[in-house]
Amino acid sequence: MHSYIQRGVIIMDTKIYRIPAIMEMTGLSRSWIYLAVSKGEFPKPIKIGKRAIGWPESVIKEWIQGKVQ
């Protein structure tokens, strides 16, 4: 289980997804995802290592749900 801080609150999550999984889940390209992150249109990733980032499962599910509605 991983934890991260969002808006000053520690969140416990079951999975952290790396970019290939995010691309598969959303159907979006790598370049679109990073561009959208820079514009504030897609959730920012969290640092999970010195040179690794990922997205918490709940954050991605929330973003997808917001797009569906």
C-alpha positions as CSV (number, residue, x, y, z in Angstrom):
1,M,0.0,0.0,0.0
2,H,1.3,3.5,-0.9
3,S,0.5,6.8,0.7
4,Y,0.8,10.3,-0.6
5,I,-0.2,13.8,0.4
6,Q,-3.0,15.6,-1.5
7,R,-4.1,19.0,-0.3
8,G,-2.3,18.5,3.0
9,V,-4.0,15.2,3.7
10,I,-2.2,11.8,3.7
11,I,-4.1,9.5,1.4
12,M,-3.7,5.7,1.5
13,D,-4.0,4.1,-1.9
14,T,-3.7,0.5,-3.2
15,K,-2.0,1.1,-6.5
16,I,0.3,3.6,-8.2
17,Y,0.1,3.5,-12.0
18,R,3.0,4.3,-14.2
19,I,2.6,6.1,-17.6
20,P,2.0,2.9,-19.7
21,A,-0.9,1.9,-17.5
22,I,-2.3,5.5,-17.6
23,M,-2.1,5.5,-21.4
24,E,-4.0,2.2,-21.5
25,M,-6.6,3.3,-19.0
26,T,-7.3,6.7,-20.7
27,G,-6.6,6.0,-24.3
28,L,-4.4,9.1,-24.4
29,S,-0.9,9.4,-25.7
30,R,2.1,10.0,-23.5
31,S,2.7,13.5,-25.0
32,W,-1.0,14.5,-24.5
33,I,-0.9,13.4,-20.8
34,Y,2.3,15.4,-20.0
35,L,1.0,18.5,-21.9
36,A,-2.3,18.2,-20.0
37,V,-0.5,17.9,-16.7
38,S,1.5,21.1,-17.5
39,K,-1.8,22.9,-18.4
40,G,-3.5,21.7,-15.2
41,E,-6.0,19.6,-17.2
42,F,-4.8,16.2,-15.9
43,P,-3.7,15.2,-12.4
44,K,-0.1,15.7,-11.5
45,P,1.9,12.6,-10.9
46,I,3.6,11.9,-7.6
47,K,7.3,11.1,-7.2
48,I,7.8,7.4,-6.3
49,G,11.5,7.2,-6.6
50,K,14.6,9.3,-7.7
51,R,13.6,9.1,-11.3
52,A,10.1,7.6,-11.2
53,I,6.7,9.0,-11.1
54,G,3.2,7.5,-11.0
55,W,-0.4,8.4,-10.4
56,P,-2.5,7.1,-7.5
57,E,-5.4,4.9,-8.6
58,S,-8.0,7.0,-6.8
59,V,-6.9,10.2,-8.5
60,I,-7.1,8.6,-12.0
61,K,-10.4,7.0,-11.3
62,E,-11.8,10.4,-10.1
63,W,-10.5,12.1,-13.2
64,I,-12.0,9.5,-15.5
65,Q,-15.3,9.7,-13.7
66,G,-15.3,13.5,-14.1
67,K,-14.9,13.1,-17.8
68,V,-17.7,10.6,-18.1
69,Q,-20.2,12.9,-16.3
